[in-house]
Amino acid sequence: MSDEGRNRFEIPNDMRSMAEAGFEQARKAFDSFLSGAQQTASSMEGRGEAVRSSVHEISSKAISYAQQNMTASLDYAEKLVRAKDLSEVMRLHTEYVQGQMKALTEQASDIGQTMGRAAMEAAKPKS
């Protein structure tokens, strides 16, 4: 196979259009899921002052992180559909994986710290 054949990476227009429509549907579905999750989180907030504050903070962070991660994934997939060659696909993949690993590490640390603070607050004796 020639270098031109290896470097040429085309997605047929029909497939590209279908993929773009699929991304739009996925974004709408995610927005709907996010709305439901926010409503659920709001309903959980009515359970005791210390717990309520902690649940609100943790659920808000979790929803925010889920939204960030889903948006990053959808953006990544959309960029892949538009990639012009295999080297661009590889670059996009590397950037995505590195970015998500960093984001997930930071998110897990933040949620863990928040949960630790919540446990300490819940364990405090009532005065």
Number of C-alpha atoms within 10 A of each C-alpha: 5 7 7 8 8 11 13 13 16 13 15 9 9 9 11 15 13 11 15 16 12 13 16 14 12 14 16 12 12 16 13 12 13 16 13 12 16 17 11 12 20 15 12 15 18 13 11 12 11 15 17 18 16 21 22 18 17 20 20 16 16 18 16 15 17 15 16 14 15 15 14 15 15 16 14 18 18 17 15 18 17 16 18 15 15 15 14 16 18 13 11 17 16 12 12 17 13 11 12 16 11 11 15 13 10 12 17 13 12 15 17 13 13 17 16 13 13 19 14 10 14 15 10 9 6 5 3
